[in-house]
Amino acid sequence: MLTYVDAGSSSAGIAVVVTVSGTTISLGSSYTFNASSTNSGFVRVIKLDNSNIF
């Protein structure tokens, strides 16, 4: 999962599921988790697997 701040959209916090298979990277749909003024501290790349489910 990748999260970032969209500076062009009122600093909205956006999350995107990223899938890597071999040398192919696929991006899922984006989800706005905070519509405005998201702190840049929320910018993260998170590796999820069976032990990291939320």
Phi and psi restraints in degrees (range 20) as a CNS / XPLOR table:
assign (resid 1 and name C) (resid 2 and name N)
       (resid 2 and name CA) (resid 2 and name C) 1.0 -120.5 20.0 2
assign (resid 2 and name N) (resid 2 and name CA)
       (resid 2 and name C) (resid 3 and name N) 1.0 131.9 20.0 2
assign (resid 2 and name C) (resid 3 and name N)
       (resid 3 and name CA) (resid 3 and name C) 1.0 -121.1 20.0 2
assign (resid 3 and name N) (resid 3 and name CA)
       (resid 3 and name C) (resid 4 and name N) 1.0 146.9 20.0 2
assign (resid 3 and name C) (resid 4 and name N)
       (resid 4 and name CA) (resid 4 and name C) 1.0 -155.7 20.0 2
assign (resid 4 and name N) (resid 4 and name CA)
       (resid 4 and name C) (resid 5 and name N) 1.0 166.4 20.0 2
assign (resid 4 and name C) (resid 5 and name N)
       (resid 5 and name CA) (resid 5 and name C) 1.0 -101.1 20.0 2
assign (resid 5 and name N) (resid 5 and name CA)
       (resid 5 and name C) (resid 6 and name N) 1.0 124.6 20.0 2
assign (resid 5 and name C) (resid 6 and name N)
       (resid 6 and name CA) (resid 6 and name C) 1.0 -89.5 20.0 2
assign (resid 6 and name N) (resid 6 and name CA)
       (resid 6 and name C) (resid 7 and name N) 1.0 94.7 20.0 2
assign (resid 6 and name C) (resid 7 and name N)
       (resid 7 and name CA) (resid 7 and name C) 1.0 -63.0 20.0 2
assign (resid 7 and name N) (resid 7 and name CA)
       (resid 7 and name C) (resid 8 and name N) 1.0 -23.6 20.0 2
assign (resid 7 and name C) (resid 8 and name N)
       (resid 8 and name CA) (resid 8 and name C) 1.0 -84.4 20.0 2
assign (resid 8 and name N) (resid 8 and name CA)
       (resid 8 and name C) (resid 9 and name N) 1.0 -0.2 20.0 2
assign (resid 8 and name C) (resid 9 and name N)
       (resid 9 and name CA) (resid 9 and name C) 1.0 -133.1 20.0 2
assign (resid 9 and name N) (resid 9 and name CA)
       (resid 9 and name C) (resid 10 and name N) 1.0 59.7 20.0 2
assign (resid 9 and name C) (resid 10 and name N)
       (resid 10 and name CA) (resid 10 and name C) 1.0 57.0 20.0 2
assign (resid 10 and name N) (resid 10 and name CA)
       (resid 10 and name C) (resid 11 and name N) 1.0 29.6 20.0 2
assign (resid 10 and name C) (resid 11 and name N)
       (resid 11 and name CA) (resid 11 and name C) 1.0 59.2 20.0 2
assign (resid 11 and name N) (resid 11 and name CA)
       (resid 11 and name C) (resid 12 and name N) 1.0 37.6 20.0 2
assign (resid 11 and name C) (resid 12 and name N)
       (resid 12 and name CA) (resid 12 and name C) 1.0 -64.6 20.0 2
assign (resid 12 and name N) (resid 12 and name CA)
       (resid 12 and name C) (resid 13 and name N) 1.0 144.0 20.0 2
assign (resid 12 and name C) (resid 13 and name N)
       (resid 13 and name CA) (resid 13 and name C) 1.0 -87.1 20.0 2
assign (resid 13 and name N) (resid 13 and name CA)
       (resid 13 and name C) (resid 14 and name N) 1.0 125.5 20.0 2
assign (resid 13 and name C) (resid 14 and name N)
       (resid 14 and name CA) (resid 14 and name C) 1.0 -121.0 20.0 2
assign (resid 14 and name N) (resid 14 and name CA)
       (resid 14 and name C) (resid 15 and name N) 1.0 139.4 20.0 2
assign (resid 14 and name C) (resid 15 and name N)
       (resid 15 and name CA) (resid 15 and name C) 1.0 -120.9 20.0 2
assign (resid 15 and name N) (resid 15 and name CA)
       (resid 15 and name C) (resid 16 and name N) 1.0 141.0 20.0 2
assign (resid 15 and name C) (resid 16 and name N)
       (resid 16 and name CA) (resid 16 and name C) 1.0 -137.5 20.0 2
assign (resid 16 and name N) (resid 16 and name CA)
       (resid 16 and name C) (resid 17 and name N) 1.0 133.3 20.0 2
assign (resid 16 and name C) (resid 17 and name N)
       (resid 17 and name CA) (resid 17 and name C) 1.0 -81.2 20.0 2
assign (resid 17 and name N) (resid 17 and name CA)
       (resid 17 and name C) (resid 18 and name N) 1.0 129.3 20.0 2
assign (resid 17 and name C) (resid 18 and name N)
       (resid 18 and name CA) (resid 18 and name C) 1.0 -115.8 20.0 2
assign (resid 18 and name N) (resid 18 and name CA)
       (resid 18 and name C) (resid 19 and name N) 1.0 129.0 20.0 2
assign (resid 18 and name C) (resid 19 and name N)
       (resid 19 and name CA) (resid 19 and name C) 1.0 -115.8 20.0 2
assign (resid 19 and name N) (resid 19 and name CA)
       (resid 19 and name C) (resid 20 and name N) 1.0 131.6 20.0 2
assign (resid 19 and name C) (resid 20 and name N)
       (resid 20 and name CA) (resid 20 and name C) 1.0 -117.3 20.0 2
assign (resid 20 and name N) (resid 20 and name CA)
       (resid 20 and name C) (resid 21 and name N) 1.0 125.8 20.0 2
assign (resid 20 and name C) (resid 21 and name N)
       (resid 21 and name CA) (resid 21 and name C) 1.0 -134.5 20.0 2
assign (resid 21 and name N) (resid 21 and name CA)
       (resid 21 and name C) (resid 22 and name N) 1.0 107.1 20.0 2
assign (resid 21 and name C) (resid 22 and name N)
       (resid 22 and name CA) (resid 22 and name C) 1.0 65.4 20.0 2
assign (resid 22 and name N) (resid 22 and name CA)
       (resid 22 and name C) (resid 23 and name N) 1.0 -119.0 20.0 2
assign (resid 22 and name C) (resid 23 and name N)
       (resid 23 and name CA) (resid 23 and name C) 1.0 -104.3 20.0 2
assign (resid 23 and name N) (resid 23 and name CA)
       (resid 23 and name C) (resid 24 and name N) 1.0 9.9 20.0 2
assign (resid 23 and name C) (resid 24 and name N)
       (resid 24 and name CA) (resid 24 and name C) 1.0 -101.7 20.0 2
assign (resid 24 and name N) (resid 24 and name CA)
       (resid 24 and name C) (resid 25 and name N) 1.0 129.3 20.0 2
assign (resid 24 and name C) (resid 25 and name N)
       (resid 25 and name CA) (resid 25 and name C) 1.0 -112.7 20.0 2
assign (resid 25 and name N) (resid 25 and name CA)
       (resid 25 and name C) (resid 26 and name N) 1.0 126.1 20.0 2
assign (resid 25 and name C) (resid 26 and name N)
       (resid 26 and name CA) (resid 26 and name C) 1.0 -120.4 20.0 2
assign (resid 26 and name N) (resid 26 and name CA)
       (resid 26 and name C) (resid 27 and name N) 1.0 138.7 20.0 2
assign (resid 26 and name C) (resid 27 and name N)
       (resid 27 and name CA) (resid 27 and name C) 1.0 -108.3 20.0 2
assign (resid 27 and name N) (resid 27 and name CA)
       (resid 27 and name C) (resid 28 and name N) 1.0 133.1 20.0 2
assign (resid 27 and name C) (resid 28 and name N)
       (resid 28 and name CA) (resid 28 and name C) 1.0 -84.9 20.0 2
assign (resid 28 and name N) (resid 28 and name CA)
       (resid 28 and name C) (resid 29 and name N) 1.0 -171.5 20.0 2
assign (resid 28 and name C) (resid 29 and name N)
       (resid 29 and name CA) (resid 29 and name C) 1.0 -67.0 20.0 2
assign (resid 29 and name N) (resid 29 and name CA)
       (resid 29 and name C) (resid 30 and name N) 1.0 150.4 20.0 2
assign (resid 29 and name C) (resid 30 and name N)
       (resid 30 and name CA) (resid 30 and name C) 1.0 -87.8 20.0 2
assign (resid 30 and name N) (resid 30 and name CA)
       (resid 30 and name C) (resid 31 and name N) 1.0 153.4 20.0 2
assign (resid 30 and name C) (resid 31 and name N)
       (resid 31 and name CA) (resid 31 and name C) 1.0 -132.4 20.0 2
assign (resid 31 and name N) (resid 31 and name CA)
       (resid 31 and name C) (resid 32 and name N) 1.0 125.8 20.0 2
assign (resid 31 and name C) (resid 32 and name N)
       (resid 32 and name CA) (resid 32 and name C) 1.0 -83.3 20.0 2
assign (resid 32 and name N) (resid 32 and name CA)
       (resid 32 and name C) (resid 33 and name N) 1.0 114.2 20.0 2
assign (resid 32 and name C) (resid 33 and name N)
       (resid 33 and name CA) (resid 33 and name C) 1.0 -98.6 20.0 2
assign (resid 33 and name N) (resid 33 and name CA)
       (resid 33 and name C) (resid 34 and name N) 1.0 -11.8 20.0 2
assign (resid 33 and name C) (resid 34 and name N)
       (resid 34 and name CA) (resid 34 and name C) 1.0 -152.3 20.0 2
assign (resid 34 and name N) (resid 34 and name CA)
       (resid 34 and name C) (resid 35 and name N) 1.0 115.4 20.0 2
assign (resid 34 and name C) (resid 35 and name N)
       (resid 35 and name CA) (resid 35 and name C) 1.0 -72.1 20.0 2
assign (resid 35 and name N) (resid 35 and name CA)
       (resid 35 and name C) (resid 36 and name N) 1.0 -18.8 20.0 2
assign (resid 35 and name C) (resid 36 and name N)
       (resid 36 and name CA) (resid 36 and name C) 1.0 -155.0 20.0 2
assign (resid 36 and name N) (resid 36 and name CA)
       (resid 36 and name C) (resid 37 and name N) 1.0 152.3 20.0 2
assign (resid 36 and name C) (resid 37 and name N)
       (resid 37 and name CA) (resid 37 and name C) 1.0 51.9 20.0 2
assign (resid 37 and name N) (resid 37 and name CA)
       (resid 37 and name C) (resid 38 and name N) 1.0 48.2 20.0 2
assign (resid 37 and name C) (resid 38 and name N)
       (resid 38 and name CA) (resid 38 and name C) 1.0 -77.6 20.0 2
assign (resid 38 and name N) (resid 38 and name CA)
       (resid 38 and name C) (resid 39 and name N) 1.0 132.0 20.0 2
assign (resid 38 and name C) (resid 39 and name N)
       (resid 39 and name CA) (resid 39 and name C) 1.0 -68.0 20.0 2
assign (resid 39 and name N) (resid 39 and name CA)
       (resid 39 and name C) (resid 40 and name N) 1.0 138.3 20.0 2
assign (resid 39 and name C) (resid 40 and name N)
       (resid 40 and name CA) (resid 40 and name C) 1.0 -62.9 20.0 2
assign (resid 40 and name N) (resid 40 and name CA)
       (resid 40 and name C) (resid 41 and name N) 1.0 -11.9 20.0 2
assign (resid 40 and name C) (resid 41 and name N)
       (resid 41 and name CA) (resid 41 and name C) 1.0 -65.5 20.0 2
assign (resid 41 and name N) (resid 41 and name CA)
       (resid 41 and name C) (resid 42 and name N) 1.0 -12.0 20.0 2
assign (resid 41 and name C) (resid 42 and name N)
       (resid 42 and name CA) (resid 42 and name C) 1.0 -85.8 20.0 2
assign (resid 42 and name N) (resid 42 and name CA)
       (resid 42 and name C) (resid 43 and name N) 1.0 -1.9 20.0 2
assign (resid 42 and name C) (resid 43 and name N)
       (resid 43 and name CA) (resid 43 and name C) 1.0 -76.3 20.0 2
assign (resid 43 and name N) (resid 43 and name CA)
       (resid 43 and name C) (resid 44 and name N) 1.0 117.1 20.0 2
assign (resid 43 and name C) (resid 44 and name N)
       (resid 44 and name CA) (resid 44 and name C) 1.0 -150.7 20.0 2
assign (resid 44 and name N) (resid 44 and name CA)
       (resid 44 and name C) (resid 45 and name N) 1.0 155.9 20.0 2
assign (resid 44 and name C) (resid 45 and name N)
       (resid 45 and name CA) (resid 45 and name C) 1.0 -118.7 20.0 2
assign (resid 45 and name N) (resid 45 and name CA)
       (resid 45 and name C) (resid 46 and name N) 1.0 125.2 20.0 2
assign (resid 45 and name C) (resid 46 and name N)
       (resid 46 and name CA) (resid 46 and name C) 1.0 -122.0 20.0 2
assign (resid 46 and name N) (resid 46 and name CA)
       (resid 46 and name C) (resid 47 and name N) 1.0 127.4 20.0 2
assign (resid 46 and name C) (resid 47 and name N)
       (resid 47 and name CA) (resid 47 and name C) 1.0 -88.4 20.0 2
assign (resid 47 and name N) (resid 47 and name CA)
       (resid 47 and name C) (resid 48 and name N) 1.0 120.8 20.0 2
assign (resid 47 and name C) (resid 48 and name N)
       (resid 48 and name CA) (resid 48 and name C) 1.0 -107.8 20.0 2
assign (resid 48 and name N) (resid 48 and name CA)
       (resid 48 and name C) (resid 49 and name N) 1.0 137.8 20.0 2
assign (resid 48 and name C) (resid 49 and name N)
       (resid 49 and name CA) (resid 49 and name C) 1.0 -146.1 20.0 2
assign (resid 49 and name N) (resid 49 and name CA)
       (resid 49 and name C) (resid 50 and name N) 1.0 -167.4 20.0 2
assign (resid 49 and name C) (resid 50 and name N)
       (resid 50 and name CA) (resid 50 and name C) 1.0 -61.4 20.0 2
assign (resid 50 and name N) (resid 50 and name CA)
       (resid 50 and name C) (resid 51 and name N) 1.0 -21.4 20.0 2
assign (resid 50 and name C) (resid 51 and name N)
       (resid 51 and name CA) (resid 51 and name C) 1.0 -93.9 20.0 2
assign (resid 51 and name N) (resid 51 and name CA)
       (resid 51 and name C) (resid 52 and name N) 1.0 -3.3 20.0 2
assign (resid 51 and name C) (resid 52 and name N)
       (resid 52 and name CA) (resid 52 and name C) 1.0 -127.0 20.0 2
assign (resid 52 and name N) (resid 52 and name CA)
       (resid 52 and name C) (resid 53 and name N) 1.0 65.2 20.0 2
assign (resid 52 and name C) (resid 53 and name N)
       (resid 53 and name CA) (resid 53 and name C) 1.0 -108.4 20.0 2
assign (resid 53 and name N) (resid 53 and name CA)
       (resid 53 and name C) (resid 54 and name N) 1.0 131.5 20.0 2
